[in-house]
Amino acid sequence: MTLDGRVNVDVLFHDLNGTSSIKVVSLSNSVEYPAGKVAVVTGTAGTASVNFGSLGQTTYRNAAGQAVLMDSVERVIFTWSGDFPRTLVDYGDSQFYLQSVRGIPAVTYYPAFMPAIEMSAGVGTGTYKIILCETFNP
């Protein structure tokens, strides 16, 4: 499997005072992944919590049609489409706590081992997407 991708976060605000003064508030980070593995887990959830366990073996298939087996995870990206927030946590080692609402992505750096993942119970239904990135360190 050949991988070419990136995780990019870009925040930019122009703070204006009429037409004479401007301040720029920004934050930017982009990490390229020229090698490694990626998998996506999607679904619909109601009000109950969803326990994904360890996502070493996912149902995601790569471009060659092979099931993706994750050995470790470096980045976790999470979105929840509902109007009320949901959290995604590593309940095994408490390494991260991500929160999303209305499709706004939450991203974390994870110290390269397999998380045990659970999405919290909440109000309403929606869809979720979890992207897992594993990199190879040549």
ChimeraX attribute file (.defattr): number of C-alpha atoms within 10 A of each C-alpha:
attribute: neighborCount
match mode: 1-to-1
recipient: residues
	/A:1	12
	/A:2	10
	/A:3	14
	/A:4	11
	/A:5	14
	/A:6	12
	/A:7	13
	/A:8	11
	/A:9	13
	/A:10	9
	/A:11	9
	/A:12	10
	/A:13	10
	/A:14	10
	/A:15	11
	/A:16	11
	/A:17	9
	/A:18	7
	/A:19	6
	/A:20	6
	/A:21	8
	/A:22	11
	/A:23	10
	/A:24	9
	/A:25	10
	/A:26	10
	/A:27	9
	/A:28	9
	/A:29	9
	/A:30	10
	/A:31	10
	/A:32	11
	/A:33	17
	/A:34	13
	/A:35	16
	/A:36	17
	/A:37	23
	/A:38	23
	/A:39	21
	/A:40	18
	/A:41	15
	/A:42	15
	/A:43	10
	/A:44	12
	/A:45	18
	/A:46	14
	/A:47	13
	/A:48	13
	/A:49	15
	/A:50	15
	/A:51	14
	/A:52	13
	/A:53	14
	/A:54	15
	/A:55	19
	/A:56	18
	/A:57	12
	/A:58	16
	/A:59	15
	/A:60	16
	/A:61	14
	/A:62	16
	/A:63	10
	/A:64	8
	/A:65	9
	/A:66	11
	/A:67	14
	/A:68	18
	/A:69	16
	/A:70	21
	/A:71	14
	/A:72	20
	/A:73	22
	/A:74	16
	/A:75	18
	/A:76	20
	/A:77	19
	/A:78	26
	/A:79	25
	/A:80	29
	/A:81	19
	/A:82	20
	/A:83	14
	/A:84	14
	/A:85	19
	/A:86	25
	/A:87	19
	/A:88	24
	/A:89	20
	/A:90	18
	/A:91	16
	/A:92	13
	/A:93	11
	/A:94	11
	/A:95	14
	/A:96	16
	/A:97	16
	/A:98	18
	/A:99	18
	/A:100	22
	/A:101	19
	/A:102	15
	/A:103	17
	/A:104	12
	/A:105	17
	/A:106	19
	/A:107	20
	/A:108	14
	/A:109	13
	/A:110	18
	/A:111	12
	/A:112	14
	/A:113	13
	/A:114	20
	/A:115	25
	/A:116	18
	/A:117	21
	/A:118	19
	/A:119	23
	/A:120	16
	/A:121	16
	/A:122	16
	/A:123	13
	/A:124	13
	/A:125	17
	/A:126	19
	/A:127	15
	/A:128	20
	/A:129	17
	/A:130	18
	/A:131	16
	/A:132	22
	/A:133	23
	/A:134	22
	/A:135	20
	/A:136	10
	/A:137	6
	/A:138	5
